[in-house]
């Protein structure tokens, strides 16, 4: 849940995913909410691509033009991330 300043009240570090069988990391990056979750997707340069709450089942596709995108959330367990 965002605080009055628009930042999450508790940002938990994302846990690394186990290595996938394929090493191909190309293709779209799609974030899917498994339950309501606040996320911020931003570029290293500081520009925000998306900030808001996803409802259960809602998805967000990171633009292919994003440069070094980063993800911030308070509930990483509420997200599924698919690459390619």
Helices and strands as residue ranges (DSSP letters): E 29-33, E 37-43, E 48-54, E 59-62, E 69-73, G 76-78, E 79-83
